[in-house]
């Protein structure tokens, strides 16, 4: 968003959706890096087209955090759409994938005109589809974690009922079979976080489809996100995987990607989509 505002300052009085897209093309980390790798010339292509259009001056632009300059009404629609998707996926902040998809979903004539001839569905697939990530454990070490009132420990069979109920209430039933599989192991590969006697988060490894070296699923209650619970659970699992002897941990269909990038230096595993336009 900061890059988008810098782009807007060069050419208009408001931040338009196209500036958000230019910001994504310039950011070059995570899925945005893959977007750049697949479309290295798209930024210059769009800039050339932008130079040929006239930005209407919207006197009724809107002040919107974190932008210092006003955003256009269409940009506000993008942010509202991305926020709605964020809430639908029970996330706590807007990431690049949500933002790019919102830009391409709102039917903005300017975006449609500028992207004429570009495979938009592929842009969405690169930035917004569930992605696998990899964490190198070769030189991994357990980080220093500040103690708090939350208790972290390995799950026991006596936790089964409360753990499964927590997961079903917070996330539905899609993870229940994997967790049940993990609870059947002699050394249960599941960590739980407990606050005032109540489970507020969990993380697993080696439980999905019986595959070894896979981290996940992991989840924390909505009220405990951004509190470090997920970060701590993640590292307890990665530390166990390191001690088992795994050189890598694969995070399947990770989300949000930015959390894992920052928490454990995870990298997005590229997808093969054929030859870009």
Buried (B, 14 or more C-beta within 10 A) or exposed (E): BEBBBBBBEEBBBBBBBBBBBBBBBBBEBBBBBBBBEBBEEBBEBBBEBBEEEEBEEBEEBBEBEEBEBBBBEBBBBBBEBBBEBBEEEEBEEBBBBBBBBBBBBBEBEBBEEBBEEBBBEBBBBBBBEEBBBBBEBEEBEEEEEEEEEBEBEEBEEEBBEBBBEBBBEBBEEEBBEBBEBBBEEEEBBBBBBBBEEEBBBBBBBBBBEEEEBBBBBBBBBEEBBEBBBBBBBBBBBBBBBBEBEBEEBBBBEBBBBBBBBEBBEBBBBBEEEEEBE
